[in-house]
Amino acid sequence: MNKAELVEQIAKETGASKAKVELGLKAAIAVITKELKKKGSVQLIGFGTFAVKERAARKGLNPATGEKIRIPKKKVPVFKAGAALKDAVAGKKKK
């Protein structure tokens, strides 16, 4: 599902216009991005947590030349699914 399809599905579920849904989705993405840039996290109970993790520097190989290279450390966004989302995907029923 791409962004346009997501907007369309949310609009159908909520009865809101596609324009308002797209505006809300863009705002949500912007807020999450801003929080992650500040090294914070965003926790949505029942869905999951967006956070930032730091990957350590490591050694690698240039696939074209086989030459050894040093890959620097960097920060990457991560998403950890919540229990409710995991259960829904696995097909488990709520108690």
URGILIN-V932564 format. One record per helix or strand of 3 or more residues. SS is the DSSP state (A for helix, B for strand). FROM is the first residue (numbers start at 1). LEN is the number of residues. Records with the same first field share a line. If there is no record, write none. Layout:
SS = FROM-LEN, FROM-LEN
This chain:
A = 3-12, 18-20, 83-8
B = 42-3, 48-8, 58-4, 68-4, 74-8
